[in-house]
């Protein structure tokens, strides 16, 4: 059983917001506590499967839902050398936010699917790679079920190191997306519930027209990238899109034309 499988078994054994089965291992998140941009895990290396699960579950209600107004978003632009706000990213094209990191094996394996989306719809939408805290890092290795193969990376201690991680991911995946970087205290990943990997589409009116399911199970750039356990997640159809990003964009631009 690899790291992801081991982690997902925990998800399947809980009756929490994402899980399915009977005996809860953790308490459900409190919707009244959301939204928040900081929590006890913000700015810290994720050291265990338990830590990872608690982060995803506790931030569940932070995620913007489909057809809602997008919350605040501040990211570092390494090309401009300054922070940028969501408002400055919005224009005629919808913005596709792809949250992820080099150390997320789910994201790494789906790199080709992300690339196909960007190649197909890159002229109609602005794709942005939002680099967040590593899902798995060298510092957290050593537990049972750790993957024996890459992606392997040290937890970045600076914004420059996060930029380097994004560049390494794009080079190995042959991707060429605009890169924006989350703060070291994980404000974007926390507020948007974007860790460890997730996708959103925002239109010119700041409406979240596509809200992907929580990762890692719910990360679905293309239909053929579906994790076998995607359909085992509670659908939350009122909150999140059930179709892949590719399918959504195909229908979205068909309606627009």
Secondary structure, DSSP 8 states (H G I E B T S, - for coil): --HHHHHHHHHHT--SSS--SSS-SS----GGG---S--TTTTS---SHHHHHHHHHHTGGGS--TTSB----EEEETTTTEEEEHHHH-SSSEEEEEEE-TT-HHHHHTHHHHHHHHHHHTTTEEEEEEE-S-SS-GGGTTSTT--SSS------SSHHHHHHHHHHHHHHHT---EEEE--TT-HHHHHTT--S-EEEEE-TTSBEEEE---TTTT--SSGGG--TTGGGS---TTTS--S-HHHHHHHHHHHH-
